[in-house]
Amino acid sequence: MTENPPPGGYPPPPPEGYPPPPPPGGGFPPPGAGGAYPPPPPGGYPPPPPPGGGYPPPPPPGYPAPPPGYGGYPPPGQGFPPQPTRPSVDVGAGFGWAFNKFSKNAGPLIIPTIVYALIIGVLGAIIFGLTSMFPADYTSYSGEDGAGMSLDLGPAATIILFLGLIVMFVVAGAISAAYLAGVLDIANGQKVEFGSFFRPRNIGAVVVASLIVGVATSIGSLLCVIPGLIVSIFALFTTVFIVDRNLSAIDGIKASIAVTKANFLQVFLTWLIFNVLISVGSFLCYIGLIVTVPLAVLYLVYAYRSLTGGPLAPPTP
């Protein structure tokens, strides 16, 4: 027979001898005699985690602190090597630097230019004078494109001309080695005088490189013009490398090719400016060369040092 529950819906109290039920919602047991709570079990309980999880509590005293940035990403700009800056040639700054150094060293630059121009002119006159002493066949022709004349040199004249061009390359190489030595002194911030441009450096390697580059350029020009231009562009810094760093002929050519491959547009623009300056001086009855040649070589050295990270003396006030 089932007993009816007491009014209010609560279960009947437990029989005597059973412990009282825990208070609603959990909580602590009732205090003992005298109002004191019982002591916690041996060892204690760990502190409760913060609401919603989160990070563990800090280590107790006596433990070393973790290293800065441990477990995280480095802040921007730290932990990564700086990116290298690509070399470049500032055309405006290059012209300004070349004109400044020319104006401050006009005498030592102009006098050697005149002397070397006379040497090349006399040597050229001798070579072509000897060539003209031997018979040659002149053939005139006319056609839809107009009239003209062709020159066929004999065997002796061809040999003399070929040997004369080799001598010209050798002399031009020696002149370049001496003239560039003086211009490099200017770039290094050294004081120059007339003699600074008549002391060639590493002349043997410069002459050999001049022969190699000259023959390659001539053959390329005979084939299709464009190959000859490409050779002259890639070999633009050959003599400067050899004089400045005391390289061999082959190493100087390789160094110039490497710089050109890495900075073709910069080198092409330098080559173009160099040749335009020389051409402008030639159009002015060659008198203008005493100004444009020093400017062209100074700009060449400025571009070379800019692309290779070499020192450049600041403009002279």
Buried (B, 14 or more C-beta within 10 A) or exposed (E): EEEEEEEEEEEEEEEEEEEEEEEEEEEEEEEEEEEEEEEEEEEEEEEEEEEEEEEEEEEEEEEEEEEEEEEEEEEEEEEEEEEEEEBEBEBEEBBEBBBBBBEBBEEBBBBBBEEBBEBEEEBBEEBEEBBEEBEEEEEEEEEEEEEEEEEEBEEBBBEBBEEBBBEBBBBBBBBBBBBBBBBBBBBBEEEBEBEBBBEBBBBBBBBBBBBBBBBBBBEBBEEEEEBBBBBBBBBBBBBBBBBBEEBBBEBBBBBBBEBBEEBEEBBBBBBEBBBEBBEBBBEEEEEBBBBBBBBBBBBBBBBBBBBBEBEBBEBEE
